[in-house]
Amino acid sequence: MSIYFAKIIDIYFLNWIRQDTWDSFHWLDMERFYKFVKAIKKYARSKYGPKIYKNIIKAAKKEHPNLNEAHVEEKARYFSSIVHQILDYESTSFPDPIVEMRNPYEVWRHLHKIQVTDKKGNLRPLYTEEEIEAILSKNFGSDWRARESRA
């Protein structure tokens, strides 16, 4: 039965936060923390968002009841922000087809996925078909469609 996250993630989480030194930044504690982050990356089926912060506080208070509340909240803020930074880093696509301009089909697909919000809050494509065609022709030549796909 899971307590804070999914069952397997809880195992990694509790392995880190149950240590008396969980908040010491000792390399072994940080290694346990990073394993917890990797478990979220690998096993989470949904984004935990603010639940990470709340669960660190909840678990730290349960596992270490003598810790000062302000200290627990400060550490929860720090560690939850690190979790989100790492997950954001890991979810960033790389290489960027638009920067590298190597494969016209990858660029075409990427340009079609980019959306912006209009003044009413509705999503719309950033580029029109004509603008995408112009970008591809400029970078790959007007015969870019005749190229063999490497995707």
C-alpha positions, 0 to 999 in steps of 0.5 A, spaced: 500 500 500 502 506 498 503 512 503 505 518 499 506 516 492 506 510 488 508 504 492 515 503 488 516 510 489 514 510 496 520 505 497 525 510 494 522 516 498 522 513 505 529 510 504 531 517 503 527 521 508 527 516 514 534 517 515 536 521 521 541 525 516 536 526 510 537 533 510 544 533 511 546 534 504 551 528 505 553 525 499 550 518 501 543 522 503 543 525 496 544 519 493 538 516 496 534 523 494 536 522 487 534 515 487 527 517 489 527 523 483 529 517 478 524 513 481 519 519 480 521 519 473 521 512 471 515 510 475 510 516 476 504 515 471 502 522 473 505 529 475 505 530 482 506 537 482 505 540 489 504 533 492 512 533 492 512 539 497 506 536 501 509 529 502 516 531 504 513 535 510 508 530 512 513 524 512 519 529 515 514 530 521 512 523 521 519 520 521 522 526 525 517 529 530 523 533 533 525 537 527 523 544 527 517 546 523 520 552 519 526 547 518 522 542 515 518 547 511 525 550 508 528 543 506 521 541 503 521 547 499 529 546 497 528 539 495 521 539 492 524 545 487 530 540 486 525 534 484 522 539 479 528 542 476 531 535 475 524 533 472 524 539 467 531 538 465 529 530 464 523 532 460 526 537 455 527 534 448 534 534 445 536 535 440 532 541 438 530 539 430 529 547 429 536 549 432 540 543 428 536 544 422 538 537 420 532 533 418 526 537 414 521 532 417 523 533 424 523 540 423 516 540 420 513 535 425 516 540 431 513 546 428 506 543 427 507 542 435 508 549 437 502 552 440 501 559 443 495 562 447 491 568 444 488 574 448 482 569 450 486 564 452 485 559 447 491 555 444 493 556 437 498 554 432 504 559 432 506 558 425 501 557 419 502 552 413 505 557 409 510 560 414 512 552 415 513 551 408 517 558 408 522 556 413 523 549 411 524 552 404 529 557 406 533 552 410 533 545 406 531 548 399 524 548 395 525 541 394 525 539 401 519 534 400 523 530 395 529 528 400 529 521 403 526 521 411 531 519 416 526 519 422 
